[in-house]
Amino acid sequence: MEQKMHTPGTSGPVFHHVHIFCYDLQRMIDFWVRTFGLTFIGKRRFGPCDGADLDIGNGAHIYLKQVDPETPEGKQIRIGTDHVGMMVPDVHAFLESIKGLPDVTFDGEPFQAMDLYCAFIRGPENLAVEIAEYRPL
C-alpha cells in the first residue's frame, strides 16, 4: 500500500490535535516537552478546566486538559483513545535517548507491524505512547 502524505489546505483531512485528559497538568507538560521535545505554547482553559497547548510541529498540537478525579468529569470513564502515536526516524536511537528520563517506562520490546517498526512507552498516569518508524516490508 502506498503511503500518502497530506498537507494543510489540500483536499484530504489532516491531523490537527489530540486532547489528553490528565490529573497532574505540569507533570504531563514536562513529560511531553522533555521526552519528545515538543514546544510549550502556553496554558489555557478548556471550559472550566486548566489546560495547556503543546506544538508537535507541522501545525499539529497536543492539548492537555486537567480534570479533578473527584468531579463527575474526572470520574467518567474515557473510551475511544488507546494511545498516542509519535513517528521518529530511528526507534532504537530514540528509545536510547530517553532512557532514564523521569516518568518514562518501557512497555515491551520493539516489533514490526505492517510497514511500521514500533515500541511502546508509558508516561505519567499510565499514558501509552507508541514510538514508530516507517519501515517498508
C-alpha positions, 0 to 999 in steps of 0.5 A: 500500500502506498503511503500518502502524505497530506498537507494543510489546505489540500483536499484530504483531512489532516491531523490537527490535535489530540486532547489528553485528559490528565490529573497532574497538568505540569507533570504531563507538560514536562513529560511531553516537552522533555521526552519528545521535545515538543514546544510549550505554547502556553496554558489555557482553559478548556471550559472550566478546566486548566489546560495547556497547548503543546506544538508537535510541529507541522501545525499539529498540537497536543492539548492537555486538559486537567480534570479533578478525579473527584468531579463527575468529569474526572470520574467518567470513564474515557473510551475511544483513545488507546494511545498516542502515536509519535513517528521518529526516524530511528526507534532504537536511537530514540528509545536510547535517548530517553532512557532514564528520563523521569516518568518514562517506562518501557512497555515491551520490546520493539516489533514490526507491524505492517510497514511500521517498526514500533515500541511502546512507552508509558508516561505519567498516569499510565499514558501509552505512547507508541514510538514508530518508524516507517519501515517498508516490508 
